[in-house]
């Protein structure tokens, strides 16, 4: 069991991909604290996870909004009080936010999406890192996605926040390197979850014809299996990935199962990072 005896906090784990991560963690031997904004869904998720756990593992569910700093502080304090030590944090909670052209979207909804997608990660890291630094160990996994690596017209809050999450991940990885705390971002692939349903419900006039048609195809072919990204999270939470930090790793596209072999190469490389491309990187010389 890859996570035997480990304790994890997983945000937004009352359903969808977050629940799949929690399920994989439990099956790999971890005790988990999960949270979500819907109390009934959190309760049902806890009941389902408890059926998978032997008596030595603990499952705790907390209904709360991680975009509020005080909630995050209380959750971390509760988790440490109940489990004594937190080894892993998965920042999964996220939303698409408002859809449409920038001049048409509601400003309040736009900033709310930034709070949920970016500020929640900031709050979690701010309040868990002192605990992990004291232990000289820890794993933090931040969920990113396609919004971080390519423009997403008409879904600007999501795109901006996810790119920011990756740069925050890279920055904190450097801050925490001396404490043996590994911090990475995960792109789980095109998932058939409630976020996809939101795109289809919005329609082509709001999200754009090309993106809408892409979503239709994804819905039809099933998308990336939830379990693939969850397995990547297990890998990054386990000791098998020790020393791999500051990277954005794609579950469906990157050979993450082999990364431990190339640990030293990754340490001093910009592979799996966000970087500016200049003309020389593409074999061009614009100085003449």
N, C-alpha and C positions, 0 to 999 in steps of 0.2 A: 504494500500500500504506500503510494508515493508521498502522501501527506499525513501519515500516521502520527498522532500526537500533536499536530499543528492546530492553531486556532486562527480563524479567518473572519474578517468582516466583509460582507458583500452588499453593496448598495443596489437598490432597484432590483432585488432578487425575489420579489413576490410573484413574478411571472416571466414568460419569454426567455430571452437569453440569460438574464441574471439568474433565473431559477435553474436553468440548465447548468450554469457554472456551479451553483450551490449543490446541485445533485451530484455532479462529478466530484466535487470536493469531499462531500460526505462519503461517497463510495470509495474514495481514496484514503479515508481514515481521519479527516479533519472534523473538528467541531466548528460550527459556524454561527455567526450573528448576521441575520439578514434584516433588511428594512425595505419599506415601500410606503407610499402615501395612503394606500387603501388598506384599512385595518382588516377587513374581511379577507382580502386576498393574502395578506401577510399571514393571517391565522391558518388559512387553507394550505399555504406553502409550507408552513412549519409542520402541520400535521402530515403532509406528504413526505417531507424530509425525515421526520421522526420514524416513519415506517422503514426507512432504509438504514437507520443507525442502530448499532449495538448499544448496550447500556452505558458503555464507557465514553461515548460521544455525546456532545451537547448541541442542541439546536435552539437558538433564541430568535424570536421575531419581534421587531420594534416598528410600529407604525409611525413614520415621521417623514418630514421633508428635509432632505439633505442640502437644499439650497439655503437653509437658515443655519447660521454658524452655531447658535446656542444648541440647536437640536443635535448637531454633529458632536459637539463637546459632550453632551449628555450621553449620546450613544457610545462614544469611546470610553467614557468613564464607567458606564454600565458594563460594557464588554470586558474591560480590565478587571472590574470588581467581580464579575461572575467567572471569568476564565483565567484570571491572574496575568496572563501574557497574551499579546496579540502578535502573531508572526506574519500575517498576510492581510493586505487590504486590496480589495478589487473595487475600483470606482466604475461601476457600470451604469448608474442612474443617468438617463439622458432623454432628450426630446428633440424632435425636428424643429419645433418652434413654428412661427408663422410662415406661410408659404405665399409667394407672389413677388412681384417686382418691389424693389426697396422703397419706392415712393408710395406704394399701396399698402404695405404691411403696417400693423399697429405697433407703435413704438414700445408700448408697455409689454406686449407679447414678445417682442424682439429681445428686450433687455431681460425679461424673465427667462428666456431660453438660455441666454448667456449665464445667468445665475445658476440654473440647473446643471448645465453641461460643463461649465468652467469653474464657477465659484465653489461648487460642491467638492470638486477635486482639490481645489486650493484649501478649503476648510479641513477636509479629511487629512491631507498631507500635513498641514500646519499643526494639527493637534495629535496626530499619531506619531510623527517623526521623533519628538522628544522621548517617547516610550521606546521606540525602536533603537534610537541612538544609545539609550541607557543599556539596552540588551546587546548592542553591537551586532545586530542582525535584523533582517526584515525583508519583505518582498511587497512591493506596491505595483499593481497592474491597473493601468488606466485605459479605459475603452475609448478608442478613436474610431476612425473609419474613413470612407471615401472622401468625406468632406475635408479631411486634412491634406490630401495629396492631389486634389484636382478641384477646379472651380465647380461650384454647384449653383448655377443660376436659379433664382427664385426660392432658394433655401439658404439664404445668406447667414442667418443667425447660427444655424447648425454648422455650416462650413467654417465660419470664423471661429466659433468656439472650439471645434475639434482640432483645427490647426493650432490654436493656442494651447490646448491640452498637450499636444505633442511637444511643443517647445518648452512648456512647463516641465514635462517629463524629462527632457534632455537636461534642462537646467538643474533640476533637483537631483538627478543622477550624479552630476558632478559635485554638488554640495554634499552628498551623502556617501561618496565613494570610500572615504577613509573609515566609515562605520560599517562596511560590509552590508549595506542596504542596497538591494537591486531594485531599480524603478524602470519599468518599461511600459510601452503603449501597445495595444493590440488592435488590429483591424480584423474583425471577425468574418468579413465577407458580406455578400448581399443576402441578408436574412429575411425570411418570410415571417415577420412578426407584426405587431400592431403598427409599427412605423410604416411598413409597406402598405398596410390597409389605409393609413392616413393619406398617402400619396394618391392611391386609387380613388379615394373618396373626394379628394380635392379636385381631380379632373385635369385634363390637358390645358385648359385655359388659365389655370392658376399655376401649375408646376411646370408647364411647357410641354409641348407635344412629344419631343424626343425623350424626355425623362419619364413621362407618363407611359409611353410605349415600351420603354425599357422595363418599367415596373410591371406592366402586363405580362411581358415575357418571363420575368422572374417569378411572378405568381404562378404561371403555368408550369414552369420547369422545376419548381420546388425551392429554388435558391440554394445557398450554401447551407449544409446541415448544421444545426445549432451545436451539435456535439463536437464538430471540428474545432471551432473557436474555443469551446470549453476545455477541450484537451490541451490546446495551446496555453490556456490560463493555468491548468494543472502543471504543465511543464515549467512555466515561468514562476510558479509558486513553490516548486520543489527544489531540492538541493542539486538536482541535475543541471540546473541553469545558473548555479552560483557564479558570480563574476560577469554575467551578461547583463548590461545595464545601459540605460539611455537610448534604447532602440525602439523603433516602430516596426512591429513584425506582423505580417499578414498571414492569417491562418490558412487561406486557400492557395496563396501564391508563393510563399517563402518556404525553404527546406528547413523549418525550425527543428525538426526532429534530429537534425545533424549538427546543430549550432555548437554543442559542447565541444565538438572536435576542433572548432575554429575560434575558440574562446579568445586566444591571444591575438588573432587577426582582428577580431571585432573591437578589442579594447582601444586600438589606435587607428580606427578606420571610421569613415563617415558612411559606411554601408548601413542601410536601414535607418537613416536620419533625414531630416528636412534640411536641404541646403540650397543656396542660390547657384544657378547655373550661369556661367559666363560663356562668351563666344568661343573661347579657346577649348572649353570642354566639348564643343561640338566640331572641333577641327577648323575653326574659322579665325582669321586675323583681321580685326577691324581697326587696327592702328594706322593703317596706310590708306 
